[in-house]
Amino acid sequence: MAFNGALTSLQDLSARAPGSTTTQALVLGTLVGLLAYILTKKRYRLPPGPFGLPLLGNLLQVVDKEEVFYVKLRRWARERYGPVITVYLGTMMCVVLNTLEVVTEAMISKGTDFAGRPYLHSLDLLTDGSKNLVMTPYSPEWKLQRKIALQAIRHYLRGTGLEKVVHRSLQQTVDKMAAEPGPFDPHHYTSLLMFNIVDSICFGEVKAKGCPEPAYVMQVLDDEGKEAGSGLLEDVIPLLRYCPTPKFRRLVKLQGILMDYIFQNIAEHRKSFSPDNIRDLTDSILLAQIETARDDGEEVITKFDDTYMKQTIGSIFTAGIDTSRMTLNWTLFFLAGHPEVQKRAQAEIDAATGSRQPGLADRARLQYTEAVLYESMRLGVPVPLSVPRKTLCDTTVGGYEVPKDTMVLVNLWAVMNDPDKWSEPEKFKPERFLDEQGNLMPKPEGWIPFSVGRRACIGETVVKPELTLILSCLLKTFTLSLPPGAPCTPTTQLVSIALNPPKPFQIVVTPR
């Protein structure tokens, strides 16, 4: 009845409109179509959330420097809206999950529903059409890409390559740190350390001629983080894609430099590749490519072409450096500010290794040291809102409806700092991961720095032994402290809504 009444009103309005009968018919048809769409459009019971401004949505609250966005989301969840919140990034609707229960429901129980990746113009352009391992849409191509990457990582970890790479790279870093006469910012050293390690893992000694120096590549990575950290207008204002901002153009140029570096080194590997002499992770991926073609057929491997290979290695390379150096920086800060924790870890390391340097075989005896690393990842999670997901169908979470193609963020920081799950979550307490005998307990469900579900980070199997070894070697060599009067309360550097680096700090290293 309401539709018939509205239609009669529209017909009367059209009859009074000036112009030809054809014009009147077009006006009537347009208005009838619009009204039908409004009346028949599906209504969703969306999660609640803060009021957003026209066009901007909640962007002003996202970039608020008074309170980090992931902290603000937890406060909203606990004080006003509940664990599932709707926010608008410009005109783009986004659903944020803030407790372990709703994260588990979405990412485990309904994993396929939430397994997509949202389309973001910047990432699509920078990754050759969303072909890197992180942003590839949920598809047969992604499954093959992930399978090959995992296969390559497992193959690489069978040997002693990781331990040799870490020891060699650490020696250079330790010598330079020991030469510092007083307090210094460790960021430069951790950056070059992680570059040397990850670069060696990916490319070993097989380097293309004319490759830039490590310091230059690290500067490119740092500049990329600064340019992209606070978001890009092109992702929320489509018209700017036809006339991109200077910031966006700089980012494209930087990404081009980085991907050229990676592609040149892959090409160099192809020239000298031998399946009987696997030298590094790139060789392992080339081998996995050959084995997949042999086992599954040449037709299957066409879904993993050179572009997918370049982007896969690029994902491992950049994420391996950025997230690991952030974790290492947070860990150095926490240890320098908690001498009692540091002494306990050093005593454990000394008991396990005697006068020699720690190795990967010692990891089983370094339970407390690994707990230190876990606690650093909990408090200083590198990517606090994880990588965005996208719903692949209409679905539900936490009693609310979530439409297909909705962006979804997992607030990893909120889950790992939930006072209902963690005792005194604001405190640095590695022992929370140990049982009464001092052994690591099974990983708590709420400890999810690598995210969960089908799109969880594949780097966990490399990062945990790698960083445990680095940390053990550093504590074997140095005692760390903060300069007199320096604050020991952790503070995030507010340069990014995606990443969580600590605010610049200084340490003092004393040789043991």
Backbone hydrogen bonds, N-H to C=O, Kabsch-Sander energy under -0.5 kcal/mol:
donor,donor_aa,acceptor,acceptor_aa,energy
5,G,1,M,-2.4
6,A,2,A,-2.3
7,L,3,F,-2.4
8,T,4,N,-2.2
9,S,5,G,-2.0
10,L,6,A,-2.1
11,Q,7,L,-2.3
12,D,8,T,-2.2
13,L,9,S,-2.4
14,S,10,L,-2.6
15,A,11,Q,-2.2
16,R,12,D,-1.4
17,A,13,L,-0.7
17,A,14,S,-0.7
24,Q,20,S,-2.2
25,A,21,T,-2.3
26,L,22,T,-2.2
27,V,23,T,-2.6
28,L,24,Q,-2.7
29,G,25,A,-2.8
30,T,26,L,-2.5
31,L,27,V,-2.6
32,V,28,L,-2.8
33,G,29,G,-2.4
34,L,30,T,-2.4
35,L,31,L,-2.5
36,A,32,V,-2.7
37,Y,33,G,-2.2
38,I,34,L,-2.3
39,L,35,L,-2.5
40,T,36,A,-2.1
41,K,37,Y,-1.8
46,L,44,Y,-1.5
53,L,57,G,-2.6
56,L,54,P,-2.5
57,G,53,L,-3.0
58,N,88,Y,-3.8
59,L,56,L,-1.7
61,Q,58,N,-0.7
62,V,58,N,-1.7
63,V,59,L,-2.0
64,D,61,Q,-0.6
67,E,64,D,-0.6
71,V,68,V,-0.5
72,K,68,V,-2.4
73,L,69,F,-2.5
74,R,70,Y,-1.4
75,R,71,V,-2.1
76,W,72,K,-2.8
77,A,73,L,-2.4
78,R,74,R,-2.3
79,E,75,R,-2.6
80,R,76,W,-2.7
81,Y,76,W,-2.4
82,G,76,W,-0.6
82,G,77,A,-1.1
85,I,83,P,-0.5
85,I,96,V,-2.2
86,T,48,P,-2.5
87,V,85,I,-0.5
87,V,94,C,-3.0
89,L,87,V,-0.5
89,L,92,M,-2.8
90,G,56,L,-1.7
90,G,88,Y,-1.0
92,M,89,L,-1.6
93,M,91,T,-0.5
94,C,87,V,-2.8
95,V,407,M,-2.8
96,V,85,I,-3.1
97,L,409,L,-2.8
98,N,83,P,-2.1
103,V,99,T,-2.1
104,T,100,L,-2.8
105,E,101,E,-2.1
106,A,102,V,-2.3
107,M,103,V,-3.0
108,I,104,T,-1.9
109,S,104,T,-2.1
110,K,105,E,-1.5
111,G,108,I,-1.2
113,D,110,K,-0.5
114,F,110,K,-1.2
115,A,112,T,-1.4
116,G,390,K,-1.9
120,L,118,P,-0.6
124,D,120,L,-2.8
125,L,121,H,-2.2
126,L,122,S,-2.4
127,T,123,L,-1.2
128,D,125,L,-0.9
129,G,124,D,-3.0
130,S,124,D,-0.8
131,K,127,T,-2.5
133,L,311,Q,-0.5
136,T,132,N,-1.8
139,S,137,P,-0.7
143,K,139,S,-2.3
144,L,140,P,-2.3
145,Q,141,E,-2.6
146,R,142,W,-2.9
147,K,143,K,-2.2
148,I,144,L,-2.6
149,A,145,Q,-2.2
150,L,146,R,-2.7
151,Q,147,K,-2.4
152,A,148,I,-2.3
153,I,149,A,-2.4
154,R,150,L,-2.5
155,H,151,Q,-2.0
156,Y,152,A,-2.4
157,L,153,I,-2.2
158,R,154,R,-0.6
158,R,155,H,-0.9
159,G,156,Y,-0.9
164,K,160,T,-2.1
165,V,161,G,-2.4
166,V,162,L,-2.5
167,H,163,E,-2.5
168,R,164,K,-2.4
169,S,165,V,-2.5
170,L,166,V,-2.6
171,Q,167,H,-1.8
172,Q,168,R,-1.1
173,T,169,S,-1.6
174,V,170,L,-3.4
175,D,171,Q,-2.0
176,K,172,Q,-1.5
177,M,173,T,-2.6
178,A,174,V,-2.6
179,A,175,D,-0.9
180,E,177,M,-1.4
184,F,507,I,-2.1
188,H,185,D,-0.6
190,T,186,P,-2.8
191,S,187,H,-2.3
192,L,188,H,-2.1
193,L,189,Y,-2.5
194,M,190,T,-2.5
195,F,191,S,-2.3
196,N,192,L,-2.8
197,I,193,L,-2.2
198,V,194,M,-2.7
199,D,195,F,-3.1
200,S,196,N,-1.7
201,I,197,I,-2.5
202,C,198,V,-2.7
203,F,199,D,-3.0
204,G,199,D,-0.6
204,G,200,S,-1.4
206,V,203,F,-1.7
207,K,205,E,-1.3
211,C,208,A,-1.2
216,Y,213,E,-0.7
217,V,213,E,-2.0
218,M,214,P,-2.7
219,Q,215,A,-1.7
220,V,216,Y,-2.1
221,L,217,V,-2.2
222,D,218,M,-2.6
223,D,219,Q,-2.7
224,E,220,V,-2.4
225,G,221,L,-2.1
226,K,222,D,-2.0
227,E,223,D,-2.4
228,A,224,E,-2.5
229,G,225,G,-1.6
230,S,226,K,-0.5
231,G,228,A,-1.8
235,D,232,L,-1.7
236,V,233,L,-1.3
237,I,233,L,-2.5
240,L,237,I,-1.9
241,R,238,P,-1.8
242,Y,239,L,-1.4
243,C,240,L,-0.5
249,R,245,T,-2.1
250,R,246,P,-2.3
251,L,247,K,-1.9
252,V,248,F,-2.2
253,K,249,R,-1.9
254,L,250,R,-2.4
255,Q,251,L,-2.5
256,G,252,V,-1.9
257,I,253,K,-1.7
258,L,254,L,-2.0
259,M,255,Q,-2.7
260,D,256,G,-1.9
261,Y,257,I,-1.8
262,I,258,L,-1.8
263,F,259,M,-2.7
264,Q,260,D,-2.5
265,N,261,Y,-1.5
266,I,262,I,-1.9
267,A,263,F,-2.5
268,E,264,Q,-1.9
269,H,265,N,-1.6
270,R,266,I,-2.0
271,K,267,A,-1.2
272,S,268,E,-0.9
272,S,269,H,-0.6
273,F,269,H,-0.7
273,F,270,R,-0.6
277,N,274,S,-2.1
279,R,277,N,-0.7
281,L,201,I,-3.4
282,T,202,C,-1.8
284,S,280,D,-1.9
285,I,281,L,-2.2
286,L,282,T,-2.3
287,L,283,D,-2.6
288,A,284,S,-2.4
289,Q,285,I,-2.2
290,I,286,L,-1.8
291,E,287,L,-2.8
292,T,288,A,-2.3
293,A,289,Q,-2.1
294,R,290,I,-2.1
295,D,291,E,-2.7
296,D,292,T,-3.1
297,G,292,T,-0.5
297,G,293,A,-1.2
300,V,297,G,-0.7
301,I,297,G,-1.3
302,T,298,E,-0.8
303,K,300,V,-2.0
304,F,301,I,-2.1
309,M,305,D,-2.3
310,K,306,D,-2.7
311,Q,307,T,-2.5
312,T,308,Y,-2.4
313,I,309,M,-2.5
314,G,310,K,-2.4
315,S,311,Q,-2.1
316,I,312,T,-2.0
317,F,313,I,-2.7
318,T,314,G,-2.6
319,A,315,S,-2.2
320,G,316,I,-1.9
321,I,317,F,-1.5
322,D,318,T,-2.7
323,T,319,A,-1.9
324,S,319,A,-0.6
324,S,320,G,-0.6
325,R,321,I,-2.3
326,M,322,D,-1.7
327,T,323,T,-2.2
328,L,324,S,-2.6
329,N,325,R,-2.5
330,W,326,M,-2.5
331,T,327,T,-2.4
332,L,328,L,-2.5
333,F,329,N,-2.1
334,F,330,W,-2.7
335,L,331,T,-2.6
336,A,332,L,-2.4
337,G,333,F,-1.7
338,H,334,F,-0.7
338,H,335,L,-0.8
341,V,338,H,-0.7
342,Q,338,H,-2.0
343,K,339,P,-2.5
344,R,340,E,-1.6
345,A,341,V,-2.2
346,Q,342,Q,-2.6
347,A,343,K,-2.3
348,E,344,R,-1.8
349,I,345,A,-2.5
350,D,346,Q,-2.8
351,A,347,A,-2.1
352,A,348,E,-1.7
353,T,349,I,-1.8
354,G,350,D,-2.4
356,R,353,T,-1.7
362,D,359,G,-1.5
363,R,360,L,-1.5
365,R,362,D,-2.1
366,L,363,R,-1.5
370,E,366,L,-2.1
371,A,367,Q,-1.9
372,V,368,Y,-2.0
373,L,369,T,-1.5
374,Y,370,E,-2.3
375,E,371,A,-2.5
376,S,372,V,-2.0
377,M,373,L,-2.2
378,R,374,Y,-1.7
379,L,375,E,-2.4
380,G,376,S,-2.9
381,V,378,R,-0.6
386,S,383,V,-2.0
389,R,408,V,-3.1
390,K,116,G,-1.4
391,T,406,T,-1.9
392,L,113,D,-2.8
393,C,113,D,-0.5
395,T,402,V,-2.6
397,V,400,Y,-2.1
400,Y,397,V,-1.9
401,E,45,R,-2.8
402,V,395,T,-3.1
405,D,391,T,-2.4
406,T,403,P,-1.0
407,M,93,M,-1.2
408,V,389,R,-2.4
409,L,95,V,-2.6
410,V,385,L,-0.8
411,N,97,L,-2.9
411,N,409,L,-0.6
412,L,384,P,-1.3
412,L,410,V,-1.9
413,W,384,P,-1.5
415,V,411,N,-2.0
416,M,412,L,-2.4
417,N,413,W,-0.7
417,N,414,A,-0.6
418,D,415,V,-0.9
421,K,418,D,-2.0
422,W,418,D,-2.5
427,K,424,E,-2.1
429,K,427,K,-1.0
432,R,429,K,-1.8
433,F,430,P,-2.1
434,L,431,E,-1.8
435,D,439,N,-2.6
438,G,435,D,-1.8
441,M,433,F,-2.8
447,W,444,P,-1.8
448,I,446,G,-1.0
451,S,448,I,-2.0
454,R,107,M,-0.5
455,R,452,V,-0.5
456,A,453,G,-1.6
457,C,450,F,-2.5
460,E,457,C,-0.8
461,T,458,I,-0.7
462,V,459,G,-1.3
463,V,459,G,-3.0
464,K,460,E,-1.9
466,E,462,V,-2.1
467,L,463,V,-3.0
468,T,464,K,-2.0
469,L,465,P,-2.1
470,I,466,E,-2.3
471,L,467,L,-2.7
472,S,468,T,-2.3
473,C,469,L,-2.4
474,L,470,I,-2.4
475,L,471,L,-2.5
476,K,472,S,-1.7
477,T,473,C,-1.2
478,F,474,L,-3.0
479,T,510,T,-2.1
481,S,508,V,-1.8
482,L,336,A,-0.8
486,A,483,P,-2.2
493,Q,501,P,-2.8
494,L,492,T,-0.7
495,V,493,Q,-2.3
497,I,229,G,-2.2
498,A,229,G,-0.6
500,N,382,P,-1.9
503,K,491,T,-3.4
507,I,184,F,-2.6
508,V,481,S,-2.9
510,T,479,T,-2.4
512,R,477,T,-2.5
